[in-house]
Amino acid sequence: MKLAFSTNAFKRYSLEEAVRMIAEIGYEGIELLCDSPHAYPPTFQEKEIKSFKDQIAKFKLPISNLNAFTLYSISDVYHPSWIEDDKESRELRITHTVNCIKLAKKIGAKNLSTEPGGPIHERKTNVKYLEKLFMEGLNRVSPIAEEENIKILIEPEPDLLLENSNQFLNFIKNLNTNHVRLNFDIGHFYCVGEDPAEMIYKLCEYIEHFHLADIATNRIHNHLIPGEGSINFRSVLKTIETIGYKGFVTVELYPYQHNPNEAAKRAYEYLYEILY
């Protein structure tokens, strides 16, 4: 496996600065935030695309994933989601995903991650209806993903429509495409009370990419630097190795906006010791 780092921790820095710092630490890949201020497709034009491609080529830093989850350029972390009440808002999420697919093709990325439906809160009694909305949206974008050969990776998360392994499996079995897969966020599965190592075995046939961050013993969804929480990363990383995964594990530490370079270095040093 190869370690990458997400630019979503570097939102106070330009994309050029983020790429340089991530490369200088020693990471082998970079996850690109497809949102402001880095690579929101409507404003990330050909000049910026060329500059980014030139820079990652210079640093020999391939793209691990496109992070198409947040949408601060329109609203916030989760909105507009796939399961909004109004069709117009759902269309904004669909359009964003299509734009990210096209961007992935232009810059040589193989996959993008997206939210697992969206927040449900008091709407839990309508789960089947919300799943239908999510399914309809994915069925709109998956033919485009197939045409461009880009994988759309659902990322289960606490308090969203799909938050655990059983919900993901029950949902994906009804999708008639090989281009919608899983972004396995190690911390998210830990937050909902599942053992990440066991879930890797359970979900291995769908995994295309990993997100990594630590979580405190209270299992509250707050990303911590690896080694500063309670996840057994030796066990988790050994399991990833055991299933024969050769792709990227991307460290995602967006809460560390005030010191992303330091957080990225500490994460790299901790994980490097385990891996090498």
HUJO-V767678 format. One record per residue. N is the residue number from 1. RES is the residue in three letters. PHI is phi in degrees with one decimal (none if undefined). NEAR is the number of other ideal C-beta (glycine too) atoms within 8 Angstrom. Layout:
# HUJO-V767678
n res phi near
N RES PHI NEAR
N RES PHI NEAR
This chain:
# HUJO-V767678
n res phi near
1 MET none 12
2 LYS -127.6 10
3 LEU -89.4 15
4 ALA -127.1 15
5 PHE -135.5 17
6 SER -89.5 16
7 THR -71.5 16
8 ASN -69.5 13
9 ALA -83.5 14
10 PHE -107.2 13
11 LYS -69.7 11
12 ARG -87.9 6
13 TYR -120.3 9
14 SER -68.6 6
15 LEU -62.0 14
16 GLU -60.1 8
17 GLU -66.0 9
18 ALA -61.5 14
19 VAL -59.0 15
20 ARG -61.4 10
21 MET -67.2 13
22 ILE -62.6 14
23 ALA -66.1 12
24 GLU -66.3 6
25 ILE -67.8 11
26 GLY 124.3 7
27 TYR -62.6 14
28 GLU -95.7 9
29 GLY -158.8 14
30 ILE -138.3 17
31 GLU -97.6 17
32 LEU -96.7 15
33 LEU -76.8 12
34 CYS -91.3 15
35 ASP -156.0 12
36 SER -64.9 7
37 PRO -100.9 5
38 HIS -97.7 15
39 ALA -142.3 13
40 TYR -68.7 10
41 PRO -48.5 11
42 PRO -62.9 6
43 THR -112.3 7
44 PHE -93.2 11
45 GLN -89.0 6
46 GLU -56.9 5
47 LYS -62.0 6
48 GLU -67.6 10
49 ILE -61.6 12
50 LYS -62.8 8
51 SER -60.5 9
52 PHE -64.3 13
53 LYS -62.2 10
54 ASP -63.5 8
55 GLN -70.3 11
56 ILE -69.5 13
57 ALA -68.7 7
58 LYS -59.2 6
59 PHE -90.5 9
60 LYS 51.6 7
61 LEU -124.2 11
62 PRO -67.0 9
63 ILE -85.5 13
64 SER -81.1 12
65 ASN -173.6 17
66 LEU -101.2 15
67 ASN -87.5 15
68 ALA -105.1 10
69 PHE -81.2 8
70 THR -75.7 10
71 LEU -141.1 14
72 TYR -61.7 9
73 SER -62.6 8
74 ILE -112.7 8
75 SER -143.8 6
76 ASP -152.9 7
77 VAL -58.2 7
78 TYR -108.4 10
79 HIS -114.7 12
80 PRO -72.8 10
81 SER -101.0 13
82 TRP -71.7 15
83 ILE -122.9 11
84 GLU -61.3 11
85 ASP -65.0 3
86 ASP -99.2 6
87 LYS -62.3 5
88 GLU -60.4 6
89 SER -67.5 12
90 ARG -62.1 15
91 GLU -62.2 8
92 LEU -64.0 11
93 ARG -66.4 14
94 ILE -61.6 12
95 THR -61.6 8
96 HIS -60.6 13
97 THR -65.6 14
98 VAL -61.3 10
99 ASN -61.4 10
100 CYS -70.7 13
101 ILE -60.2 15
102 LYS -65.7 11
103 LEU -65.3 15
104 ALA -56.4 15
105 LYS -62.3 10
106 LYS -66.2 7
107 ILE -103.3 11
108 GLY 85.1 8
109 ALA -84.1 13
110 LYS -100.6 8
111 ASN -156.0 15
112 LEU -139.5 17
113 SER -104.9 14
114 THR -138.4 12
115 GLU -69.8 11
116 PRO -88.5 14
117 GLY 103.4 14
118 GLY 150.1 15
119 PRO -65.4 9
120 ILE -114.5 13
121 HIS 47.9 6
122 GLU -75.2 4
123 ARG -88.7 8
124 LYS -59.5 7
125 THR -68.4 4
126 ASN -107.5 7
127 VAL -57.1 10
128 LYS -61.7 6
129 TYR -65.1 7
130 LEU -66.6 14
131 GLU -62.3 11
132 LYS -63.0 8
133 LEU -62.0 12
134 PHE -62.4 15
135 MET -60.9 11
136 GLU -62.5 8
137 GLY -64.9 13
138 LEU -64.7 13
139 ASN -67.5 8
140 ARG -74.9 8
141 VAL -94.5 13
142 SER -63.6 13
143 PRO -61.7 7
144 ILE -70.1 10
145 ALA -61.7 15
146 GLU -65.0 10
147 GLU -62.3 6
148 GLU -91.9 10
149 ASN 58.3 7
150 ILE -117.5 13
151 LYS -88.0 11
152 ILE -96.8 16
153 LEU -109.7 15
154 ILE -73.2 15
155 GLU -118.1 14
156 PRO -53.8 16
157 GLU -148.3 12
158 PRO -54.1 8
159 ASP 72.8 8
160 LEU -105.2 14
161 LEU -55.7 15
162 LEU -110.7 12
163 GLU -123.5 12
164 ASN -135.6 11
165 SER -66.2 11
166 ASN -65.3 6
167 GLN -62.3 11
168 PHE -62.4 15
169 LEU -63.4 10
170 ASN -64.8 8
171 PHE -78.5 13
172 ILE -69.0 11
173 LYS -65.8 6
174 ASN -95.5 7
175 LEU -94.0 11
176 ASN -99.6 3
177 THR -157.5 9
178 ASN -95.0 5
179 HIS -104.1 11
180 VAL -115.2 13
181 ARG -132.5 13
182 LEU -122.5 13
183 ASN -96.8 14
184 PHE -85.0 12
185 ASP -91.5 14
186 ILE -58.7 13
187 GLY -67.0 14
188 HIS -63.8 14
189 PHE -65.6 15
190 TYR -63.0 13
191 CYS -59.7 11
192 VAL -92.4 11
193 GLY 86.7 6
194 GLU -104.5 10
195 ASP -77.4 7
196 PRO -56.8 12
197 ALA -62.2 11
198 GLU -65.3 8
199 MET -68.8 12
200 ILE -61.5 14
201 TYR -63.8 9
202 LYS -64.9 8
203 LEU -111.3 13
204 CYS -57.6 9
205 GLU -71.2 4
206 TYR -106.9 9
207 ILE -74.5 13
208 GLU -117.4 11
209 HIS -165.1 14
210 PHE -121.1 15
211 HIS -106.4 16
212 LEU -136.1 13
213 ALA -160.1 14
214 ASP -90.7 14
215 ILE -136.7 15
216 ALA -67.4 10
217 THR -62.3 5
218 ASN -75.9 4
219 ARG 62.1 9
220 ILE -74.2 7
221 HIS -72.6 10
222 ASN -143.6 7
223 HIS -67.8 11
224 LEU -116.1 10
225 ILE -62.1 12
226 PRO -51.6 14
227 GLY 98.5 9
228 GLU -107.5 6
229 GLY -122.3 10
230 SER -121.6 7
231 ILE -77.1 12
232 ASN -84.6 7
233 PHE -72.3 13
234 ARG -62.5 7
235 SER -66.6 8
236 VAL -64.9 13
237 LEU -68.3 13
238 LYS -64.8 9
239 THR -65.7 12
240 ILE -58.3 12
241 GLU -65.1 9
242 THR -63.2 6
243 ILE -79.0 10
244 GLY 82.6 5
245 TYR -70.0 10
246 LYS -114.5 5
247 GLY -88.7 10
248 PHE -93.6 14
249 VAL -113.2 13
250 THR -99.4 16
251 VAL -76.5 16
252 GLU -123.8 13
253 LEU -126.1 15
254 TYR -60.6 10
255 PRO -68.7 6
256 TYR -97.5 11
257 GLN -62.4 8
258 HIS -78.2 5
259 ASN -148.4 6
260 PRO -64.1 15
261 ASN -65.7 8
262 GLU -65.3 8
263 ALA -62.6 12
264 ALA -63.7 16
265 LYS -65.6 9
266 ARG -62.6 10
267 ALA -63.9 14
268 TYR -62.1 14
269 GLU -62.3 8
270 TYR -65.9 12
271 LEU -73.0 14
272 TYR -61.0 10
273 GLU -61.9 7
274 ILE -71.1 9
275 LEU -78.6 8
276 TYR -122.8 4
